[in-house]
Amino acid sequence: MCDGVCIVTPEYNRSIPGVLNNAVDWGSKPPAENIWRDKVIAMTGASLGGIGTAVGQQHLRQILAIQGAIVMPGEVYITFKSPTMIGDDGQMDDETLSEFIADFGARMEKLVGKMTAS
């Protein structure tokens, strides 16, 4: 069991990919065993477009809220503005992006800590 889940998704047709939708659906059934209820969820996505994955993430927020998940406030979109953001070795070469993602992870960790404190 985990206390939080970070979902990183592309945007398909202004929504989420079918496989992610299926995972959310399967995790919500049967209702008495809904794995999303009271689960801390952080989400982000990356895109070549100017608005990133804004619309898809908004749709995912709506779906998870109905399931009773605790969705981390704020929006996190990563736009690939430069082919040098990620090096050939798969590591982030953009220091600003690295700091941004580290802050995102720290905010999620803090929220999980608050929501799971007894």
N, C-alpha and C positions, 0 to 999 in steps of 0.2 A: 504494500500500500504506500502511496505517496501523499504528501500534503499539498503539493502544487504541481501544475503542468504548464509548460511553456509551449505554445503552439506557434509554429512558424509556417506560414502558408502563402502560396501565390494567390492571385485573384483570377478567377475564371468567370467570364461573362457577368461581371459585377457581383460575384458571389464567391463561394469557396469551392474547392474541387470536390467532386462527387465522393471520392474515397474518404475525405475528411468528414463530409456530411454523414456518410454511412457509419463511420467510427463514433460520431456523436450519437447517432440514432441507436446503434447497438448498445452503447454504454448506458443509455437511458432506460433500457428495458430489462426486465419488467420494472415498472415504476417503483416498486418497493426496494429495488436494488440499484437504483439510479446512481452510477458512480460519479456523476457530475455534481450532485447536490452537495453544497457546502465545500466544494473543492476550489482552491485558489487557482485561477487561470490567468496567465499573462499571454499576450499574443503580439506577434509582429509579422512582417512580411517584407519581401524585397521585390523590386520591380525596376524596369527600365523607364517606366512612365513617370511623369511629374508628380502625380498624386499617390504614387506608390500603390499600396493595396488597401487604401482607405475604405472603399465601398465594400470589399469582401470582408474586411475586419469588422465593419459595422454590422454586416449581416451575421457574422459569427457571434458577435456580442449579443445580438437579439436571440439567437438560438440558444446560447449557453445561459442567458438570463432566465429564459423560460424553464430551463432544466434546474435552476436553483444554484448555479455556480456563482462564485464570487470572482467577478472579472476585475482585474487590476485597472484602476483608473488611468487615464492618459492614453495617448495614441503613439505608436511607434512604427514609423514607416522608413524604410531604407530605399533610397533611390540610387541606383548605380549610375553615377555621373561620369565615372572615369574607369577605363579598363585597368587602371593601376591600383584600384582600391583593394583588390585581392591579388596577392603575388602568385607566381607559378607554383609555389609550394603550398598554396591553399591558405596561407596566413594573411591576416589583414595588414596591409601596408599603410593604411590611412589611420594615423594616430587619433584623429578626431572621431572616426567611426569606432575605433577600439574603445575609447573612453566612453562614448555614447552607449555602446553595448554593455560595458562593464557597469555603468550606472543603472541601466535597465535591469540587469541581473541583481544588483544590490537592492533596488526598489522592490523587486519580486521577493527576494529573500526576506526583507523587512515585513512585507505584507503577510507572507506565509507565517512568519514568527508571531505577528499580532493575532492572526486568525486562529492559530493553533495553540496559543498560550492557555493554560488551564486556570 
